Amino acid sequence: MAESAMFFENFRNQMLLTINTSMPCKVLSYDEKKRVATIQPLFKTKEAGMEPEALSIIEDVPVLWQRMKVHKKDFFKVSIPEGEHVHNGGGHSQYTGSGVHSHDGGKHEHKKMKVIEDFIELHPVLKAGDTVLAVFAQRAIDEAQEGKLSYPGASRIMSVHDAIIVGIF
């Protein structure tokens, strides 16, 4: 390969290595109430003549959650007992969704049940040590997270600081 072609090939590769699209990361901590995590990217970076180095920790990474509409209401119902439920003597409880559930000591039925039929929300539960996939937004997501129209400017393009966790491996 000609020297100039090799230069441009190396230049192209170096430019592509600065574009962040997605990468696996390890969860260091998770705030379930805020739905944000602190993560450690699992890929390392390396400069010519240097040893590979870990990428910096990324803080306050939003975690996606799902809201799904239930189309066949008879097919899928979630029943949640209203009010407090007390176990006499402890034991394991298993809800069947019908209002009837069993304890280690036998079955009984709740009379008042709250039934959710229109949609369900699936909230993430992350634990320290989980491996997740983080994607990096094309532009800054600060104002977009609040649902505002904005011009994100060109200061952050595919930055690791605009990471979003989309799921667990």
N, C-alpha and C positions, 0 to 999 in steps of 0.2 A: 504494500500500500504506500502510495506517495506520502511524503512527509506532511504536506499541507492537508491531505485527506485525513491523515491520522490526527492532526491537530484538531480539525473540526469534529471528528468522531469523539475525541476525548472531551472537547468543549461541550458538545451536545450531551454526553453522558453526565458531565458535572452539573449542567443545568437541570437535567431530569432528576438528578439526585436531590435537588433542593425543593422539588415539588412534592408536597405531602398530600397523599390521597387517603390512605388508611393504613393502619398497622395494629398488630396485637399489642395489648398493654396489660400490665398487672395492676389490679386494684389495690391501692395502699389503704384507703379509707373511703367510707361512703356515708353521706348524710341523707338518710331515707326521707326526712321531712322536706328538705330542699331539693332532693333528687339530683345531687351533684356528688362527684367522686374526685379523689386525688389518685392519679394513675402514673405508672412508670412505663414508658414505651419499652418494648422488648427488643427493638432493633437498636443496633449500635451504629455510630458514625465513625468514619475513618478519613483522615487527611493523609496525603502522600507523605511517606516517611515517618508517620506517627502510628502509635498503637490505637486500636479501636477504643472508642469511649462510649459510655452510656449516654443516651439523650437525657435532657433535664426532665425532672418531675413536672407534670402538668396538673394544676389545681383547678378546682371549681368547674369540672367538666360536666355539662348536663347529660342526663341519662334519659333516653327516649322511653316512653311508656305508650301503651296502646289503649284506644277506646274503640270497641267493636260493637256494631249493631247486631242484635240477634233477630234473624228473619223468621225463623220457625219457633214461635213462642212455646208451642207444645213440646218441642224437641229439647229445649234447653231452658231450665229455670233454676235460679239460685235462690234458696231460702235461707234467710238469716233470722235466728230467734230474736224477737224484740225483748229488750230489757236484759237484766242480768240472768245468767244461768249458773246455778250452783250445783256442784257435785257433792253428794254426801259420801264422804270417805274417799274422795279422789277418784282415780281411775281414768281410763281413756274414753274419749267421746268420739263417735264417728257420725257425721251428718250425711244423710242420704239425699237431701234436697226435697224430700216429701213432707218434712215436718216431723217424721218419725226418725229417731236416732237411737243408737245403742250405747250403753256404758258397759264397763266390765261386769256390772251387776244386773243387766237386763235392759229391755226396751221401754221407752215411753214416748209420748207425743206432746209437742207444744201446741197449744190452741192458737196463740197469736203469732203469726209468722209474717215477716215483711218479704214480699216476693219482688225480685228485680227481673223485669221481662224485656225492657226496651234496649238496653245496652249494658255492656260490662266494661269495666276499666281494669286493665292488667298493669299493675304497678311493679316496677323492678325491685328485686331484692338482691343486692350485691354484697359480697363478703370480701374482706381483705384476703388477698391471694387468688381471687378469681381472675381468669384470663378473659378479657373482653376485646371486642373489635371497636376501635375508635376511628371515625372518619373525620376528615378535616374539611370544613366549609370553604367554599371558593373565596369568600370574602368575610370580613368581620361580622360576627353574629350578635354582638352586644345588644343593639336595639331591636333586631329581628326577634330575639327571644321574648321581648315584651309585646310583640305583634305590631310594631310600628313600621310604617314605610320609612325607609331611610336610604341615603346614599352612603354606602360604606367606605367610600374613598379607596385609595390604592395603598394605604399604609400596611395593611395586612392582606396578603393573598396566599391562600392555602397554608396558613400558619398553624402550627401545632397548638397555638393559643385559642384556636377556634375549633377545638375537638368536640365531638359529640359521640357518646357511647351508644351504639346501636344494638348491642347484644352480647351475650356470653358465649364463649367457645365451649 
